[in-house]
Amino acid sequence: MKTKTEVTAERLLFLANVVKRELKHLQATDKRLFSNPLTLATIEQLENDEALSETVEAFVGRFCRLQDTLGDKLLPQLLIYLGERPTVVVDNLDKAERLGWIKSTDTWLETRQLRNQMIHEYIENPNILLNALNAGHEFVSELANVAERMLSEIEQRTSF
């Protein structure tokens, strides 16, 4: 029978591998979607351009999924592994900021709000969608940095 520490470590390593894959897929989609600057004219073509529409959907899904995996799954598991007691998301993010894994709790929470703009405003307002997609694109590098910092912490403390 496995110890609680072994189970925690296995879950942590599983999530670390998930983050690596999710990051790789997000970066590939980001590169495709933003190979040329997104403009309002481009966004207004979504209904008529199935390939573009699918790429936007993939970007939104992968962006949201990676941010969720990092903040809602990997972060609490890493805190447990380090002997911390995870609590509500905001407090966990504050700990992550103090530990240098994220730059700012406020920025992280603001970026989570992009999800609503990217998903719910998709049909309603092309300007909001355009701005949200571009803001998401700008945050991809920070998501990558957060993933790398957390993965590095895991590497230093496990046999990952």
N, C-alpha and C positions, 0 to 999 in steps of 0.2 A: 504494500500500500504506500502511496506517495504521501510525502509530508505536505503541509500547507505551503511551505516555502517552495517546494518543487512545483506544486500546482500553480502557484503565483508566477514563478519563473517561466513555466511552459506557456501560460497565457500571455505573459509579457513578450516572449519571443515570437509567439504566433502573431500577435498584433504588430510587432515590429516588421515582420515579413509582409503583412497586409499593407502597412504604410509604404513600404518600399515599392510594392506593385502599384498601389494607388497613385503614388507620386509619379512613377514612370508613365502611367497611362494619362494622367492629367497633363504632364509636361508635353507629351506627344500631341494631345488634342489642342493644347494651348498654342503650340507651334503651328499646327495646321490652321486653326481659326484666325490667328493673328499674324499670319505670314504677310498679309497686307493689312493696313490700318482699317478697323471697322468704322464705317460711316453710317449716317442715317439712311442713305440710299441703299447700302448693303442690307441693313436691318429691314428696310421696307420690302426687300425681295424675299424674305423668309418664306412667305406663303407660296411663292412660285419656285423656289429653289430647294428641292428636297435634300440635296447633299449638304447645303449650308445649314438648313434647319436641323438635320441630324447631327452635324458637327456642333452646333450651338447647344443642342440637347445633351450631347456627350460632355461638353465642357461644363455645363451647369451641374449635371449629375456628378461628374468626377470631382469638381471643385467642392461641392457641398459634402460629398462622401468623405473626401480626404480631411476636410476641416472637422467633420464630425468624428472621424476615427481618431484624429490627433487629440482633439479637445475632450471628447466624451468617452473615449475608450482607452487609448494609450496613456494619456496623462493620468487618469485615476489609477490605472494599473501600475504605472511607474511609481507613483506616490506610495501605493501599498507596498511595492517591492522595497522601497527605501525606508519603510517603517513609518510612513506618514499615514494619517487618517484622511482619506479624501472626503470632501463634503460637497456643498453645492458648487455648481460650475464656476461661478464668479470667484469663490474662494480658492478653488483649484487653480484657476487662471492666475490669481494673485500670487500663489505659491510658484507657479511656473515663471512668472515675471521676476520674482525675487531670485529664483534659481538661474535666471538668464536664458530660459528656454524660449520664451516669447518676449517680444519687445514691449508690448503694452496690452494689458487686459482690455482697456477701452477700445483700442483699435481692433482687437480680436472680436469683441462683441459687436462693434459696428460692422465689421466684415461679415459676421453671421447674418446681419440684416439684408445683405445683398441677395441672399437666397430668395426672400420674398419678392424683391424687385426683379430678379432674373426669372422666377417662376410665375408669379401671379400677375406681373405687369407685362408678360410676354405678348399677350394679345392686345391689351388695353392701350399701352403707350410706348411707341417705338423709341422715343427719347429716353425714357426711364430705363428701358431694357439696354439700350446702347451704353448709357452711362454705367449701369450696373455691370455689364459685361467687361467694359474697359477697366472699371475699378477691380473686378475680379482678376483680370489679366495682370494688373499691377501688383496684386497681392500673391500671385502664384509663387514669385521668388521668395516671399516671406514664408509661405507655407513650406517651401522646400527647405529654407533655413531652419525653421522650427523642427521639421522632420529630422534634418541632419543633426541638430543639437540634441534632440531626444534620443535618436539612434546612437549617437556617440556616447551619451550617458549610459545607455544600455550596454553597449560594447565594453565600456570600461568596467562595468560591474558584473558582467556575465561572460559566458563563453560564446557569445553571439557571433 
